[in-house]
């Protein structure tokens, strides 16, 4: 087992002495390799469209829920509920874990 580990280390060490693989990234300095950099697969307008569509869906669902269960609330209180729901839906899942 020690021989296979030594062989692996020799192989991996010999691979690092070769020319650096330059990745195409927008960060400076441009000639530095970023080990796990992956470019976006989707365009910014597509990502923004998905984000705002999800926000609109969440607000529409919340609006329907509030209209059914609390029909007498003033518009400002409904807007506060929508704002709270949008803000809480964008937090990471483990935010409230203690």
C-alpha positions as CSV (number, residue, x, y, z in Angstrom):
1,X,0.0,0.0,0.0
2,X,2.9,2.4,0.7
3,X,4.3,1.8,-2.8
4,X,1.0,2.8,-4.5
5,X,0.8,5.9,-2.4
6,X,4.4,6.8,-3.3
7,X,3.7,6.2,-7.0
8,X,0.6,8.4,-6.8
9,X,2.6,11.2,-5.1
10,X,5.3,11.0,-7.8
11,X,2.7,11.1,-10.6
12,X,0.9,14.1,-9.1
13,X,4.1,15.9,-8.3
14,X,5.3,15.4,-11.9
15,X,2.0,16.8,-13.2
16,X,2.5,20.1,-11.3
17,X,5.8,20.9,-12.8
18,X,4.4,21.2,-16.3
19,X,3.0,24.4,-17.7
20,X,0.2,26.0,-15.8
21,X,-3.3,25.6,-17.2
22,X,-4.7,29.1,-17.5
23,X,-8.4,29.2,-17.0
24,X,-10.5,31.9,-18.7
25,X,-11.9,34.0,-15.8
26,X,-12.7,37.7,-15.4
27,X,-10.7,38.2,-12.2
28,X,-7.3,40.0,-11.9
29,X,-4.6,39.0,-12.3
30,X,-5.8,37.2,-15.4
31,X,-2.8,34.8,-15.6
32,X,-3.5,33.2,-12.2
33,X,-5.2,29.9,-12.2
34,X,-8.3,29.6,-10.1
35,X,-8.6,25.9,-9.2
36,X,-12.3,25.4,-9.1
37,X,-13.6,28.3,-11.2
38,X,-16.6,27.5,-13.4
39,X,-18.2,30.1,-15.6
40,X,-21.9,30.6,-15.6
41,X,-23.8,28.4,-18.0
42,X,-26.7,30.8,-18.3
43,X,-26.8,34.5,-19.2
44,X,-27.5,37.3,-16.7
45,X,-30.9,38.2,-18.3
46,X,-32.0,34.5,-18.0
47,X,-30.9,34.3,-14.3
48,X,-32.6,37.6,-13.5
49,X,-35.8,36.4,-15.2
50,X,-35.8,33.2,-13.2
51,X,-35.2,35.1,-10.0
52,X,-38.0,37.7,-10.6
53,X,-40.3,34.9,-11.8
54,X,-39.8,33.0,-8.5
55,X,-40.3,36.2,-6.5
56,X,-43.5,37.0,-8.4
57,X,-44.7,33.4,-7.8
58,X,-44.0,33.6,-4.1
59,X,-45.8,37.0,-3.8
60,X,-48.8,35.7,-5.8
61,X,-49.1,32.6,-3.6
62,X,-48.7,34.8,-0.4
63,X,-51.2,37.3,-1.8
64,X,-53.8,34.6,-2.4
65,X,-53.2,33.1,1.1
66,X,-53.5,36.5,2.8
67,X,-56.7,37.3,0.8
68,X,-58.3,34.0,1.9
69,X,-57.3,33.9,5.5
70,X,-57.1,37.7,6.4
71,X,-59.3,39.6,3.9
72,X,-59.7,42.7,6.1
73,X,-56.0,43.6,6.4
74,X,-55.0,47.1,5.1
75,X,-52.8,47.2,2.0
76,X,-49.7,48.3,4.0
77,X,-49.9,45.3,6.3
78,X,-50.3,43.0,3.3
79,X,-47.3,44.5,1.7
80,X,-45.3,44.0,4.9
81,X,-46.3,40.3,4.9
82,X,-45.2,40.0,1.3
83,X,-41.9,41.7,2.1
84,X,-41.3,39.4,5.1
85,X,-42.1,36.3,3.0
86,X,-39.7,37.4,0.2
87,X,-36.9,38.2,2.7
88,X,-37.3,34.9,4.6
89,X,-37.4,32.8,1.3
90,X,-34.0,34.1,0.3
91,X,-32.2,33.1,3.5
92,X,-30.1,29.9,3.5
93,X,-31.9,26.9,4.9
94,X,-29.7,26.6,8.0
95,X,-30.1,30.3,9.0
96,X,-32.5,29.7,11.9
97,X,-30.6,26.6,13.2
98,X,-29.2,27.2,16.7
